[in-house]
Amino acid sequence: MKRAAVFVHGRRLKKDRVLEFLKKFDTILCADGGVKHVLAYGLIPYVVVGDQDSITPLVKKQLANKKVTWITHPPEKNFTDSELTINYAIDQEFDEFIIFGVSGTRLDHVLSNILYLSYHTKTLKITIVEDYQTIIVLKRGRIDLTGKKGQQVSLIPLDKEVYGISTRGLKWELKNATLEFGKTIGVSNEFVGEKVTVSVKKGPLLVIHSLKNL
């Protein structure tokens, strides 16, 4: 299975949180300024995609003698650097990818990235990692979450209707349920133990696991 880790130019995560997930992902792709985060972790990217408006001379110097592929796009374009990087991952036929640094000060970028992932990729499960949240776009199938009692899980439909949702290990369980877009009934459920299972027959379903008890 081909797995890629994608770093975008959002908020930099804690190093131990990133390395925890990178154990299974040996190819690192960067959306333009995301390369700064990768270098801060002491890592080297495989590919950097974007218009390079966030790439400083220092970054280029640090990567000058490294085997890095630069895929450069013009500043005036119809796609964000994040979308271009995800498209690259899709074209390279990666089976699974995980994304770091999505959140930040640009809500428009956050929303557009999540919606793009939910509608324009064939990958059935895409994971977005933040310091205190794990966000999964689940189109079909099952995922298992590990956490602590009281931690919150929200299920948010990203289509008009998302079908066949079943859960185990949550305070309010679902069995073959349908959630409608714009309704909040799936928000703020809770772990009753340390394991939760979420399955869906037809997504996309956004599964947000908050790692802190709120």
N, C-alpha and C positions, 0 to 999 in steps of 0.2 A: 504494500500500500504506500502510495506517495503522499507525504505530508509536508505542508509548508507553513511556516510561521510568518505572518505579515505584520510589519510594524508601520503604523501611520503616525502622522505628526500631531498627536494629541498630547494628553497628559502622560508624563513619564511614570511608569509603575515602579514599585519597589523591586529591587533586583532579585530577592529570594522568591518573590511571587512569580516573576518571569521565568527564572531558571527551573522552578517547579514544573512548569508546563513544557519547557523546551526539551525535556528529556526524550520526548517522543517525536520531536520535529527537528530534522537535521538540515533543512533548507530554509534560509532566512531571506525574505524579500522585504524591501523597504519602499514605502511611498515617500519619495522626496525627503523632507526633513525628518522622517522617522529614522533615518540613518544615524542621526545624532544620539537617539536613545540607544541604539544598538552599540555604538562605540562606547557610550557611557557604561554599558554593562561589560565591556571588555570583549565584545563579540565582533565578528566580521560578516557583513551581508554577502549574499551570493549575487543578488541583483538589486539595483536601485532604479526606480521608475519615477519619472516626473519631469517638471520643467526646470528643476534645479534652482528655483527662486529662494529656497531655504537652505541651500548648500553653500557653506562658507569656504573660503580658500583653505582654512585649517582642516576642514573635513576632507577636502580633496587631497591635501597633503598626507593626511593620516592613511588614506586608502591608495595612495599613488603606487605603491609596490605590492598591492594585494590583488588577488585574482577576483576582481569585481566587474560584473557586466553593468554598464550604464545604458539605460534606455531613455533617451531624452526626447521630450515633447515640447512644442512651443508654448509660451506663457498663455497666449490667447487660444483656448481650446474649449470644446464642449463637454469635457469630462474632468472630474476632480482627479488629483494624483492617486487618491485611494482607489477610485473606480478603475483607473488604468492599471494599477498594481493587481487588483483582484482579477481583472480581465486577463492579465498575463498568467496568473495562477490557473485560471480556467483553461486557457489555451494550452498550457503545459500539462493539462490533464491530471492535476493533483486531485487525489480522492478526498482529502480532508484538509482544511486549513483553519488556523487559529489566528485571531487578530488582537494585537495589543495597541493601546493608545487611542482608542476610538473617542473616548470622552475628552472634553476640554472646554474651551470657551465658545466654540462655534456649534450652537445647537443645530443650525442648518446642516452642517457636515455630519453630525451624529445621526440625525434622522435620515438623511439621504443615504448614508452608508448602510444603515440597518435595513431600510426599505429596498435598497438595491440588492443586498444579499438575499433577502427573502424572496424576491421575484425573478432574479436574473441568473441564478446559479442552479446547476443540476445537483450540486452536493446536498445530501439529505440532512447533514448536521454541520453547522458552522458555529464555532465557539468564539465569543468575544470576552477577553479577560480584562478586568479592572482590579484595582487593589482590594476592594471589598465586595465585589460582585462578579459572578460568572453569568454570562448571558449567552444563551444558546438559541439559535434559529433552527427549529426542528420542523422539517417538512413531512417526514414520515418515519415511523419506527419508534424506538424506545431509547430513553436515556436513564442512567442511574446517577443520582446525586448523593454525595456524602456530606454530612453536616452535623449540626447539634440541635438538640431540642430547642424549639422557640425561634430558630432562624426562619426567615421568611422566603417564600417562593411565590412569585406572581406568574400567571399564565395569561398572555395577552395575544389574542388572535390578530393576525396581520392580513386577513382576507375577510370578505363579507361574512363567511361562516367557515369555521374550522371544525372538522368532524372527527368523531371517534376518539375523544380524549378520555383517557383513564389514568388514574393516579393511585399510588399506594404510599403509605407513610406520611400523609398529610392530615391535618386536623379535619379538614372538610374534603372528603374524597369524591372523585368523579368516576363514573362508570359509563363509558361509551357516550360521553356528553358532547354537545355542540355548543361552542362559544361564538357569539356574534361580535363583529367588529364594532368598536366604540362602546361596548358594555364593559363595566368594571368588576363583574362578578368574580373574575379569576384573580383579582389583585389581593395581595397580603394574606396568603395561606401560610401555614406553619408546619415545620417539622414536628412530629410527635416522638421521634427517636433520632437515629443517626443515618437512616437510609430512606431515600425517596425515589420512586420510579414514576416516570411520566412517559406515556405512550400516546401517539396520535396516528390516525389512519390517513388523514388528509389535512396538511397544513397550508401555509406556514404558521407555526405557533412560536411566539417569543417566550422563552422560559428564563426568568430572572431569579437567580439564587443569591440572596443577600447574606454575606458571611458574618454579619454582626446581628446580634439580637437587638431589635429596635424597640 
